[in-house]
Amino acid sequence: MVKTKVIVEKDLLGPLNESIAMDFETLRKKYPQFIYESFSYKFSKNELRISFKFKTKDIFFNPRIVIREIDKGTLEKDCLNNLVFNLGLAEMVSYWKATCSPQIIIKAGRLDDFQIKWWHNFMISGMGQFYYENNIDWRSPDFIKIISSEKKSFKKYQGKLKDRYLVPFAGGRDSIVTLENLKKTKKEISLFTVNPIEKIQRAVKVSGIKKQVIVLRKVDRKLLELNKRGFLNGHTPFTALLSFLAVLCAAVLDYKHIFFSNEKSADEGNVRYLGRIINHQWAKSSEFEKKFKLYAKNYLAQDIDYFSFLRKYGELKISKMLTRYPQYFPVFSSCNAGMKISAKGKLKAKERWCGNCPKCLFVYLSIFPILDKNDLKIIFGKDIFENKKLLPILKELVKEEAVKPLECVGTKKESRKALSLCLKKIEGSKKVPYLLAKIKNLNED
């Protein structure tokens, strides 16, 4: 069980936003079944092109994934079918959430009883933030029923994999620290990137790693259109999808080790809701890592080594480790807010650091005590502590009774420690940044 502090209890027993409650119930009645119909794939011009078919009543979804620079290899067709099928289960969640259909019918492949229970837990725990954001009560026994209607099952890959490393990399603080530490071992490494926009590729270039497994994930535009029309929307466990994608790529391309960069702080939740801790980073937590390791070995690829290199480290330690690699200062970014999916389903980023979100503030908070003014300017391009709009977010980061921002930020304890170090650094300074001047006393209202 993930260890976390209870911050606040939000209850649905009181009055709900009637329009949201009615929309939720109406959608479930209108769309009682969500069906994972099929998957398909083909190798073409050194690419593996994957397509999924989902539907709910009169709505059809056809998301696509392209893995570049890949060939058929030696993987048996049945094993590849299995990996693609399971990837579709992880992809399915992003589309199911639009209607929250009470029945999920799996026609694309067979699930045994353990898998049905595993995916049911995934739909409850992994979608916790989505339920919280939409005031949804998932506690009813019939909230979700997963039905596997296919009799034929696929088989996992049981072959041995080469002793080399696949490192998920997005040009952020965590993956840089993992990569640079792994490089010291002189092992064979490839970077695993998904929709690697220009700012990610700049960090890839600095890394010096030539081998890169590039995946292009295209969201079906119909989902974006439904979002605009008021269908349900919200956070999904994206790191879980990356995990299934990484295992598929590792098995096909012959990599034994997958090194993610999920840290210790991912185990702390954000808010208590209907008796359960809601954790924005659930798919990065040690709880998910243990569950996924078991699932991967039993149902995906027996020889796979799925591991989070930073699990034992806290956020302040990771920030300190990052400062050993100043070559990344002009290119690295951990900001997610500036990255948006366009109307055409493509990922775009306007700037490296938006300077307005909890992630930007937390990373700045954790690095400020370590670096001088010039290095901070090289990284962020601005003094984030001068942004007056961030004062409420700073209080949410450090105050025990506040809901921790629903972002990938450190624990409350780490944020308070970082703030204390920041205040110590500016002692005696003539000019104190706005946010630090305003929150010298943690008990300030």
N, C-alpha and C positions, 0 to 999 in steps of 0.2 A: 504494500500500500504506500502511495506517495505521502511523504511527511510534509506537512504544510501548516501554516498558521491560519486559524479562522479569523477572517477580517470583518466580514459583515454578513448578515443573513438576509437574503431577499426572499420574500414569501409571496406566493400566489393566492393565498387564502383571501386577501383583500380584493378590492375592485381592480379589474384589469382594464387596460386600454381596449374598449369594446371592439374597435375596428380591427385590431390585430387578432384578438381572440376569434372573432367571427371569420376573418379571412382564413385563419389556420383551420378551423373546423370545416369551413366551406370547401377549401382545397382538398382536404382529406376525403370528404364525401364525394366530391366530383371526380377525384383521381384516386380511387381506392387501391389500385395496383401500380407498382413501378416494376418494369420488366427489363432485365438484362438479357436481351435477345441473343446476341451473337458477337463474335469478334472475327476479324480477318487480318491477314498480313501478307506482305510480299517483299521479296528482295528485288531491288531495282537500282541500278547504277550505284552500287556500293552503299545503298541505304536500306534500312528495314522500315517499311511503312506499315503502321498499325492503325486499324480503325475499329471502333466499337459502335454497337447499335443498342441504344436504350430507348424505351418508350413508356409513356403513361397515357393511356386512352388515345387522344388524337394528337399528342405531342411526341415528336420523334427527335432524338438527339444522335449526332454522329461525330463525336470528338475524334481527333486524330493525333498520332504521335509518330515522329520520324526520328530514327536514330541514324546518324551519319557515319560514314566510313566504317561500315560493318559488312561482313559477308556471312554466308550460310554456316561456315565453320563445320564442326563435326557433331553438333547437338542434334539428337534425335528429334524428329518432327513432333512426337507426342510430348516430349519434355518442353519444347518451345511452345507448343499449344498451351501447356499448363502454365508457363510463366506469363504468357500474354493474357490468358484467362484470368489469372489472379491479379494482374495489373488492372484489368478492367473492373474488378471488384473495388479496388481503391479509387479508381477514376469515377466510378458510378456515384459515389457519395455526393460529389459536387452538383450532380443533376437531380438526384433524388430529393435534395433539400428544397428544391423549388416548390414541391407540393407536399412533402412529408407523407407520402402515401403509406397507409398502415401495413400493406403487404408488399414485400419485395420478392419477386419471382425470378429465380435464377435458371434460365434456360440454356445459357452458353456452356455450362459444364456442371459437373456434380460436386456438391459439398457434402462431406460426412457430418455426423453429429457434432464432433469437436469443432470443425470449421464453422458450422452454423452458430455455435455458442461464441466462438472467437469473434466472428464478424458482428454478432449482436452486441457484444461488449464494445467493439470498436465503434459501432453506431451510437452507443450511449455515451461512453467516456470520451471518445474523440470528437463528438459533436456537442460537447457540453457548452462551449461558448456560444455556439449557434442557438441552442435552446435558451440560454440566458439572454441573449440579445433580442430574441423574438418572443420572450415571455411564454415559452412552451413548457408544459408539464409532461415529461416523458415517463412518469412513474407507473402508469397503467400497464398491466401485464400484456395487453394487446396493442400497446403503442406501436411496436414493430414486430412483425412476424416474417422471418426469412424462410422461404420455401424453395427447396432445390428440386426441380422437376425433371432434370436430366439424369438418366441412369448410368451413362458411360462416364467414367472418371479418367483423368489424365494422370501421368506419373511424374514424380519429381526427378530431377537430374541427380544421379548417384555417382557420377564420375569424379575424378580428382581434378582439382584446379591448380593452375600455376601459382607459385609463391610470389605474387606481385600485387600491387596496391592500386585500388581505385579510390580517389579522394573527391567527394562532392565539394565543389568550389564555386563560390559566388562573389569572391573578391572582398569578403568581409573580414572583420577582425578575427573571428574564431577559426575560419577555414585557413587563413594565412598562418596562424600559429600552429595549427595541426600540420599543415604542409611543410613548413620550415623545420619543424622538429623531425618529421618523417624523412626529409631529405638527408638528414645527418646519418641515417642508417645505410645510405647508399643502395636502398632497394629500388626496384623498378616501379615507377609511379606513372599513372595517368590521371589527369584531371577529369572529373565528371561534371559537366555543366549543362544546365537546362535553360533554354532560351537565353543564351549568353549575349546580352546586349553590350554595347560598346564599353560601358564603364566596367563590366566584368572582364571583358577581353583585355583591357588595359592592365588589370591586375594579373591576368594570366601571362601576359608578356613579361611583366616584371618578375614573375616566379621563375622563369627560365625553363619551365617544363614544356617540352615540345609535344608530347602525346596528350591528346584531348578527346574524350568521348563526348560528342555534342548531341544533345537531344532537343528536338523542337516539339513543344506541346502546344497544340492549337485548340482553344476552347471553342465549342460550337456557338456560333453567334446567336442561335435561338435562345440560349440560356441568358445571354446579356439582354436580349429583347424582353424576355420574361421578367428579368429584374426591373427593367424600366416600367413594365406594366403593373408592378406591385406584387409579383409572386415572391415567395419567401427567399431571403438571401442572408448571408452571413459567413462567418469563419468556418473553414474546413481544415482538417489536419494535413496540411500540404507536405510536411516532412514524411508522413507515412507513405504518401504517393511516391515521393522521391526514393524511399527505401525499397519499394517494390520495383521501381524503375532501375535502381542501381543493381539489384540482384539479377534482374533480367540481363542487363548489359554485362555484368561480371560473368555470368554463366556462359553467355554466347561468345564473349571475347576472351574467356579463360583467365579470370582474375579471382584469386582465392579471398583476398582481403578487401573489405569495404570500410574505410575509416571516416565516419562522420565526425562532427565537431560540436556535439551537444554537451553542455557544461552542467555542473552540479546544480546551479540555480534553477535549471528547468524543472526541478522537482517541487518548487514552491508554487502553489496556486495563486489565484488572483482574488477570488470572491467565493463565499459560500452561498449556494442557491439550491433551495428545496432539499436541504440535507446533504448535498454533495459539494465537494470542492471543485470549482471550475478552474481549469488550468489552460491558459492560452497556449502554453508550450507542452501540452500533454504528449504530442507525437515526438517531442524531443526528450521526454522524461525517461528516467531509468525504468519506470514501470512499463512503458511501451517498448523500450529496448529489449527487456527480458521477454516480453510476450512475442515480439517480432522475431527474435533469435530462435525461439522454440518453433514458431510457425515456419520460418524459412528452412530450418533443418529438416522438419517433418514433411513439408509440403512443396518446397521450392527447389533448393539445391543443397544436398546433404553436406557438402564440403565447404560451404560458404562461411567466412569469418566476418560477422557484422559487429562493428565495435565503435564506440564513441571515445575518441582519444582524450577529450577534455573533461570527461565525466568527473574526475577527482579534483578538478580545479574550480576555484571561485572566480567571479568576474574581475575583481581587482588584480588577481594574480595573472589572469589572461591579458588584461590591458598592459600590465607591466611587461609581460613576455612579448607583446606586440612591439613595444618601443625598442626592442633589440633589432628591429628590421626597418630602419628609416627609409629604405628604398621604396617601401610601399606607401609612405606618407602622402605623396601627391596623387595616389590613385585609389586607395582602399575606401570602401564605403559600407557601412552597416545599416544604412537608412532604407526602410521598406516603403515609407509613405510616398516617396517620390516616384515609385514604380507603379504604373497603372496598366491595366489591360485596355487596349483601344477598342473602338467599335468593331474593328475587323478581327479582334481576338489576339492581337499581338502585344507583347510586353514592351513598354516604353518607360524611359526615365528622363525627366526634365533636368534634374541636377543631381550631383553626387550626395549632398546632404540638404534636406529641406530646411533643417534648423527649427522646425516647429512641432516635431513629434516626440513622444516619450523615448523612442529609441535614440534619436539624435541627442537628446538631453542626457540620457543615462550614460551613453558612451563618452560624451564630453565630461560628464561628472567623474567618470572613472579614470580618465586620462589626464585631466587638468592638473592634478597634484604632481604628476610625474614629468611632464614636458614643459619647456619654456614657451614663451609667447609666440615666438617665430614658428616653432614646430606646430603648435596648435593652429596657427593661421594657415600653414601649408596643408594641414589635414582638412580643416573645416571651412576655411575661407572667411570665417566670421567668429565673433565672440558670442557663443550661444547663451552665455550667462547674461547678456544684455537684452535678451528677448523678454519683454515684460509679460507677454501672453503665456509664457511657460511657468509662471509662478504657481498656478493651480496644479499643474502636472508635477512640479517639484514636490509639492506637499503630498501628492498622491504617492510619490515614490518613497518618501521618508516617514510619513506619519502612519503609525501602527493601525489606527482606526479607519484609515481611508482604503478604498478599493484600489488595489495595485493596477496600474494601467494595463489594458489588455494588449500587450506587446511583448516582444522578447527582451525583457529587462531583467536586472538582477534582483536578488531578494531584498526585502525591506532592510535587513541588517546590513547588507552590502552597501545599499544606497546611503544609509546613515553614516557608515564608516567613510565612504567616499566624500560625503558632504563635510564631515569633520576634518578630513585631510585637506580639502579645498579651503576651508575657513582658516586652517592653520597656515597654509601657504600664503594667504593674503594678509596675515597679521602685520600691522604696521604700514601697510600700503596706503598711499594717499588716495588712490582711486580704487574703490571696491566695486566689482561688477554688480549690476542691479539685483540679480537673483540672490547672490550671497549676502548682500546688504540687507535684504528683506527677510531672510530666513536664518539669521544668526542664532535665534532662539527657537529650538525645535518645538517648543510648546506654544509658539506664536499662532494666533488664529489665522 
